Amino acid sequence: MIYLDHAATTQVAPEVFAAMKPFLQDQYGNPSSWYRLAHASAAAIDEARQRLAEYVGASPREIYFTGCGSESDNWAIKATAWTLRDKGRHIITSQIEHHAVLHSCQALEQDGFEVTYLAPDSTGLIAPEQVAEAIRDDTILVSIMHGNNEVGTVHPIEEIGAICREQGALFHSDMVQTLGKLPLNLADTPVDMAAFSAHKVHGSKGVGAMYLRRGVKIRKLLDGGGQESDRRAGTENVAGIAGFGKAIELLQEHGDTESLRLTVLRDKLLEGIPERIPHVIVTGHRTRRLPHIASFCIRYIEGEGILLSLDDADICASSGSACTSGSLEASHVLLALGYDHATAHGSLRLSLGRDNTEEEIDHVLEVLPGIIARLREISPLWADAQRHRGI
Ligand SMILES: *Cc1c(COP(=O)(O)O)cnc(C)c1O
């Protein structure tokens, strides 16, 4: 099997599994307890917090472990809104955010907040000037993701953050896809809050983290015991957090060389697929792009068909389209980039990770043209295009 869906999730690394295991077995002490059995649990959390902080250029006191990346996004956005609602009720985000951000903003609209959804250009880029134009005296929060999970476009968060600072609005950025792929130094980046997730970097599902800059006061997420500096109550997912720490340690050791390796494989796909298959559009930005995401629209075909055929060929990939109650819904990201529904339906995302080899990429380049040709043969869109456009 060839797994090319690392932007959706990744396999827990063997080293990470080994780091998690003791906390699921013998080391089961509650980190808040006082006896020696509990010390190892508390120490594992401290160490993971230290590692993540060091890796992203933050202080350990600015890192809060959460249940997932979505939770971190929800916390940052909703807590900021409710904390600052007397100062203003306007929020700025983009049309191409992850649903954890988009739906949090939509929920706030229901509660009387006003949200501006900035439209990206055709490469998926939000320009700092757009933020500057949209920002107002009553803007309390700007949320723009760092790297887009569908088309890989990387936003200029330094410039966007600088505008927010100047205007006195808090700046949140979803960095789930950039963690481990691009160098981060949050101390020197004008960002107040950021979201991370362990399972996108070979950690386990069900652990995330939120960066909250020191001095930024927003509501706590969960009331209860005093865990996570009294901001997110609940006995910690010790095994998951310990694994997250190990995943970060692996990134500290190999992350940079791995990103370069993935960039080479990505470019092979970005160049090789349009070379071998007619009527393919590369989506996203050519240069401001995450190292592990290659994304396309394969015209005159439906993404669902491509995925089923790839699955038959033992290749796991993803399409921006989500099958909602039987009807295919085109990706909100591709529609925001300006593609029509038919084109957006032919989307294909291949996302790379540490186990992918060059041979696997060569294999995909070899089998994909045949798969697409067969699908087009039975596609009414293709027949129609040939009839009417003479292609
Ligand atoms: C996966 C992902 C999330 C959600 O993370 P979970 O831990 O699965 O909740 C949020 N934002 C982006 C950009 C993602 O890719």
Ligand as a Chemical Component Dictionary entry (heavy atoms), coordinates in Angstrom:
data_LIG
# 
_chem_comp.id                   LIG 
_chem_comp.type                 NON-POLYMER 
_chem_comp.pdbx_formal_charge   0 
_chem_comp.three_letter_code    LIG 
# 
loop_
_chem_comp_atom.comp_id 
_chem_comp_atom.atom_id 
_chem_comp_atom.alt_atom_id 
_chem_comp_atom.type_symbol 
_chem_comp_atom.charge 
_chem_comp_atom.model_Cartn_x 
_chem_comp_atom.model_Cartn_y 
_chem_comp_atom.model_Cartn_z 
_chem_comp_atom.pdbx_ordinal 
LIG C1 C1 C 0 -6.048 18.338 10.681 1  
LIG C2 C2 C 0 -6.200 19.796 10.781 2  
LIG C3 C3 C 0 -6.881 20.384 11.856 3  
LIG C4 C4 C 0 -7.587 19.566 12.901 4  
LIG O1 O1 O 0 -6.725 18.859 13.735 5  
LIG P1 P1 P 0 -7.372 17.664 14.607 6  
LIG O2 O2 O 0 -6.312 17.318 15.585 7  
LIG O3 O3 O 0 -7.660 16.559 13.645 8  
LIG O4 O4 O 0 -8.600 18.207 15.235 9  
LIG C5 C5 C 0 -6.952 21.746 11.919 10 
LIG N1 N1 N 0 -6.379 22.516 10.985 11 
LIG C6 C6 C 0 -5.714 22.003 9.941  12 
LIG C7 C7 C 0 -5.081 22.908 8.952  13 
LIG C8 C8 C 0 -5.608 20.629 9.790  14 
LIG O5 O5 O 0 -4.960 20.132 8.740  15 
# 
loop_
_chem_comp_bond.comp_id 
_chem_comp_bond.atom_id_1 
_chem_comp_bond.atom_id_2 
_chem_comp_bond.value_order 
_chem_comp_bond.pdbx_ordinal 
LIG C1 C2 SING 1  
LIG C2 C3 SING 2  
LIG C2 C8 DOUB 3  
LIG C3 C4 SING 4  
LIG C3 C5 DOUB 5  
LIG C4 O1 SING 6  
LIG O1 P1 SING 7  
LIG P1 O2 DOUB 8  
LIG P1 O3 SING 9  
LIG P1 O4 SING 10 
LIG C5 N1 SING 11 
LIG N1 C6 DOUB 12 
LIG C6 C7 SING 13 
LIG C6 C8 SING 14 
LIG C8 O5 SING 15 
# 
